[in-house]
Amino acid sequence: MGEELLRVESLVKRFPVRGGALNRVVNHVQAVNGVSFTVKRGEVLGLVGESGSGKTTIGRLVLRLEEATEGRVIFDGTDIFELPRAEMRRFRK
């Protein structure tokens, strides 16, 4: 075990809260705030936390099923947030 496979840096996700007569964004809910971690080849990572703490959102961000508000996800040397959508679909396979 040594080579870095996944690096997550300062991951942030805010969801807009809409309201009012015109359905404008009136606030944001911070689902993930500054999460960073690395996983080396051969390692296993478990995300543990209370209900609503952002575990599923982190997974969706790492797979780029959701767009992050801030941060980076580097998988095997490639910043997945820089990949075009079509290439990302191939990359997931």
Buried (B, 14 or more C-beta within 10 A) or exposed (E): EEEBBBBBBEBBBBBEEEEEEEEEEEEEEEBBEEBEEEBEEEEEEEEEEEEEEBBEBBEBBBBBEBEBBEBBBBBEEEEBBEBEEEEBEEBEE
